[in-house]
């Protein structure tokens, strides 16, 4: 790689670092903060614990 190409590549990398979130980072952030369909891959919710609590709640109703 020539010197000017290396400089350009470094310049582009630096601009990218300073530009904020990547597309995938933004997508993950939106999924975590707004919910929605198909966002379970980003969820840190323990679904088994939620199911147990829901069942306990139902059991306590009767």
C-alpha positions in Angstrom: 0.0 0.0 0.0 1.3 3.4 -0.9 1.8 6.1 1.8 -1.1 8.2 0.6 -3.4 5.2 0.7 -2.3 4.3 4.2 -3.0 7.9 5.3 -6.4 7.9 3.6 -7.2 4.6 5.3 -6.2 5.8 8.7 -8.2 9.0 8.1 -11.3 7.1 7.2 -10.9 4.8 10.2 -10.6 7.8 12.5 -13.7 9.5 11.0 -15.6 6.2 11.5 -14.5 6.0 15.2 -15.8 9.5 15.7 -19.1 9.2 13.8 -21.1 7.5 16.5 -22.8 4.1 16.4 -22.5 1.7 13.6 -25.7 0.5 11.8 -25.7 -2.8 13.9 -25.0 -0.9 17.1 -27.9 1.5 16.4 -30.2 -1.5 15.6 -29.3 -3.2 18.8 -29.8 0.0 20.8 -33.2 0.6 19.3 -34.2 -3.0 20.0 -33.1 -2.8 23.7 -34.7 0.5 24.3 -38.0 0.3 22.4 -38.8 -3.4 22.2 -40.6 -4.6 19.1 -41.0 -7.7 17.0 -38.0 -10.0 16.4 -35.8 -8.2 19.0 -35.5 -11.1 21.4 -32.0 -11.7 20.2 -31.0 -8.5 21.9 -33.0 -9.2 25.1 -31.3 -10.1 28.4 -34.6 -11.1 30.0 -34.6 -14.6 31.6 -37.7 -16.0 29.9 -37.8 -19.0 32.2 -37.9 -16.8 35.3 -40.7 -14.7 33.8 -42.7 -17.9 33.0 -42.2 -19.1 36.6 -43.4 -15.8 38.1 -46.4 -15.7 35.7 -47.3 -19.3 36.8 -46.9 -18.4 40.5 -49.1 -15.4 40.0 -51.8 -17.5 38.3 -51.5 -20.2 41.0 -52.0 -17.5 43.7 -55.3 -16.3 42.0 -57.1 -19.5 42.9 
